Amino acid sequence: MTSTFDFNNHSHRRFNPLTRSWVLCSPHRTQRPWQGHRESAYMEKRPEYDPTCYLCPGNQRANGDHNPNYESTFVFPNDFAAVKSDQPALPDCTSDDDDLIRAQGVRGECHVMCFSPRHDLTMAEMTVDEIEHVVNEWTASYEAMAEKEYVKHVQIFENKGAAMGCSNPHPHGQMWCTEEIPEEPRTELESLKAYRETHEDKCMLCLYASREANESDKRVVFENDTFICVVPFWALWPFETLLLPKEHVSCLPEMTANQRRDLADALRRITCRYDNLFECSFPYSMGIHQAPVQGDYEYAHLHLHFYPPLLRSATVRKFLVGFEMLGEPQRDITPEQAAARLRDCSETHYKQRPIEDFADSHCK
């Protein structure tokens, strides 16, 4: 037994102040052999346009509608929405004092946003200009939902890759707009509010962004003028990242033109680094947490979560099973080690480098 505790070798727990939960970190487990499931390493080469894709310009969708010949972003109602605005009210089938069997009806809307007309692109290969159109459309959609009295919360997200359950490879994201605030953002909002109330009206994520920027050799992946990208101290997923505006911004419409541009830049840079890490189309779920569209949530701090499952290579992913489902979440590689790996990755996509360089890794 060594006499000095080493965060890079010894088990420890880390506290997530946003969810008020703990994560077990076991860095010594990175040495264990892996004989379990491996994802397919096959990388399909997709065409710029696929006549069978229901998201490509001009094509027919599953409900019979035809997409316009769009040239930038394109938003439309989800043909298989998880929530709808026109459903009947749920009958009052539970008594006020029943705290075991409870149910609520949920109204809302679901929308799909195609990021690009090109079938073969992902955000990692799009330009900052192209991604800025996506950011602007997110903002416009948030504002449009704020005009609807039955919508209180807008959850914007992207599932990239078959490993994350994506049903169509065409670059797209979704917006689920509901009359109640879902569990995860509600927990974060409660934590942000409680922190401000107990810390002299200071914002948790403003302080966290500043602290990470002052310790840039630890968990910072990169930063630009107005945004910082970190592997959070409490990260659960192996290469999880958090995108934060450096100044307090509650929601997308509050961003300045420079902040929108910098967010587009940050999105391109982190997704490109992800792809370069294992030289594959790196899967992830990404989501935006911000103030709900109804009510006073000035204490909310806009931020973006990236939850990628890959652990050791393009074929070995992390699973949340066993102790992690029944006890508490656990990770192997430390957030500091993950941040160093991502910092070492180039921001030029591996597909764009000269073919003679393919013998060398794009990440050091």
HUMOVEN-V765281 format. One record per residue. N is the residue number from 1. D_LAST is the distance of its C-alpha to the last C-alpha in Angstrom with 2 decimals. Layout:
# HUMOVEN-V765281
N & D_LAST
N & D_LAST
This chain:
# HUMOVEN-V765281
1 & 32.29
2 & 30.33
3 & 32.34
4 & 29.74
5 & 28.22
6 & 24.41
7 & 22.95
8 & 19.82
9 & 22.15
10 & 25.52
11 & 26.97
12 & 28.06
13 & 29.15
14 & 28.03
15 & 30.52
16 & 30.03
17 & 32.61
18 & 32.57
19 & 33.76
20 & 35.24
21 & 33.70
22 & 31.57
23 & 28.36
24 & 27.95
25 & 24.55
26 & 24.10
27 & 20.68
28 & 21.95
29 & 22.38
30 & 18.74
31 & 19.88
32 & 22.73
33 & 22.98
34 & 23.17
35 & 26.06
36 & 26.84
37 & 26.62
38 & 23.75
39 & 23.45
40 & 23.94
41 & 20.92
42 & 23.26
43 & 22.25
44 & 25.47
45 & 25.76
46 & 28.13
47 & 30.64
48 & 30.99
49 & 34.33
50 & 35.54
51 & 39.36
52 & 39.25
53 & 36.98
54 & 39.09
55 & 36.73
56 & 36.59
57 & 38.99
58 & 42.60
59 & 42.21
60 & 44.50
61 & 43.29
62 & 44.49
63 & 47.40
64 & 48.70
65 & 47.61
66 & 45.87
67 & 42.86
68 & 43.53
69 & 41.73
70 & 39.34
71 & 36.96
72 & 34.77
73 & 34.75
74 & 37.53
75 & 38.89
76 & 41.54
77 & 43.11
78 & 41.52
79 & 43.85
80 & 43.33
81 & 43.20
82 & 42.79
83 & 45.29
84 & 48.15
85 & 50.43
86 & 53.67
87 & 53.97
88 & 57.13
89 & 57.22
90 & 56.70
91 & 60.14
92 & 60.69
93 & 60.48
94 & 59.54
95 & 61.63
96 & 60.51
97 & 60.65
98 & 58.61
99 & 55.25
100 & 54.29
101 & 54.63
102 & 53.42
103 & 52.20
104 & 51.53
105 & 51.61
106 & 48.64
107 & 49.01
108 & 46.33
109 & 44.51
110 & 41.32
111 & 39.70
112 & 36.97
113 & 34.93
114 & 33.41
115 & 30.53
116 & 30.94
117 & 33.49
118 & 30.80
119 & 30.41
120 & 27.02
121 & 25.09
122 & 23.41
123 & 22.71
124 & 19.05
125 & 20.50
126 & 23.49
127 & 24.09
128 & 24.81
129 & 28.46
130 & 28.59
131 & 27.11
132 & 29.54
133 & 32.34
134 & 31.12
135 & 31.16
136 & 34.61
137 & 35.88
138 & 34.76
139 & 36.72
140 & 39.76
141 & 39.83
142 & 39.74
143 & 42.64
144 & 44.55
145 & 44.33
146 & 45.64
147 & 48.87
148 & 49.55
149 & 51.59
150 & 50.43
151 & 46.67
152 & 45.29
153 & 41.57
154 & 38.99
155 & 35.87
156 & 33.32
157 & 30.51
158 & 28.32
159 & 27.60
160 & 24.89
161 & 24.75
162 & 27.17
163 & 25.59
164 & 26.91
165 & 30.29
166 & 30.00
167 & 33.03
168 & 32.17
169 & 28.87
170 & 30.25
171 & 28.30
172 & 30.57
173 & 31.15
174 & 34.29
175 & 36.63
176 & 38.91
177 & 41.65
178 & 43.94
179 & 46.99
180 & 45.51
181 & 42.28
182 & 40.14
183 & 39.31
184 & 35.67
185 & 36.18
186 & 39.57
187 & 38.14
188 & 35.59
189 & 38.41
190 & 40.63
191 & 37.98
192 & 37.39
193 & 41.17
194 & 41.82
195 & 39.19
196 & 40.77
197 & 44.21
198 & 43.34
199 & 41.17
200 & 43.52
201 & 42.63
202 & 38.92
203 & 36.28
204 & 33.84
205 & 30.91
206 & 31.71
207 & 31.53
208 & 28.35
209 & 26.53
210 & 27.81
211 & 26.82
212 & 23.20
213 & 23.07
214 & 24.50
215 & 21.84
216 & 18.83
217 & 16.42
218 & 17.31
219 & 17.28
220 & 17.04
221 & 14.40
222 & 16.12
223 & 19.75
224 & 22.15
225 & 25.80
226 & 27.24
227 & 24.66
228 & 22.03
229 & 19.50
230 & 18.95
231 & 18.31
232 & 21.90
233 & 22.96
234 & 25.03
235 & 22.65
236 & 23.87
237 & 21.48
238 & 18.03
239 & 16.15
240 & 19.38
241 & 19.49
242 & 22.48
243 & 23.26
244 & 25.97
245 & 28.17
246 & 28.48
247 & 32.23
248 & 34.54
249 & 34.95
250 & 36.81
251 & 36.38
252 & 35.14
253 & 38.38
254 & 38.10
255 & 34.96
256 & 35.52
257 & 34.54
258 & 31.66
259 & 30.43
260 & 30.67
261 & 28.64
262 & 25.97
263 & 25.91
264 & 25.40
265 & 22.52
266 & 20.93
267 & 21.54
268 & 19.87
269 & 16.72
270 & 16.29
271 & 17.29
272 & 14.95
273 & 11.91
274 & 13.57
275 & 13.95
276 & 10.39
277 & 9.32
278 & 11.24
279 & 12.30
280 & 15.79
281 & 18.42
282 & 17.50
283 & 20.85
284 & 22.14
285 & 25.37
286 & 25.51
287 & 28.66
288 & 30.31
289 & 32.50
290 & 35.05
291 & 38.77
292 & 41.20
293 & 43.23
294 & 46.51
295 & 47.36
296 & 46.28
297 & 42.70
298 & 41.83
299 & 39.91
300 & 37.38
301 & 33.95
302 & 32.16
303 & 28.72
304 & 26.51
305 & 25.10
306 & 22.28
307 & 22.70
308 & 20.22
309 & 21.07
310 & 18.02
311 & 16.90
312 & 14.96
313 & 14.50
314 & 16.30
315 & 19.42
316 & 19.67
317 & 20.97
318 & 22.57
319 & 26.37
320 & 28.79
321 & 31.56
322 & 33.87
323 & 33.52
324 & 31.44
325 & 34.36
326 & 37.12
327 & 35.80
328 & 32.90
329 & 29.35
330 & 26.65
331 & 22.85
332 & 20.63
333 & 17.18
334 & 18.09
335 & 17.72
336 & 15.99
337 & 13.27
338 & 13.04
339 & 12.99
340 & 10.09
341 & 8.01
342 & 9.66
343 & 9.40
344 & 5.68
345 & 6.80
346 & 8.81
347 & 12.57
348 & 13.51
349 & 14.24
350 & 12.85
351 & 16.55
352 & 17.12
353 & 14.91
354 & 16.87
355 & 17.55
356 & 16.84
357 & 13.10
358 & 13.05
359 & 12.48
360 & 8.80
361 & 6.47
362 & 6.48
363 & 3.76
364 & 0.00
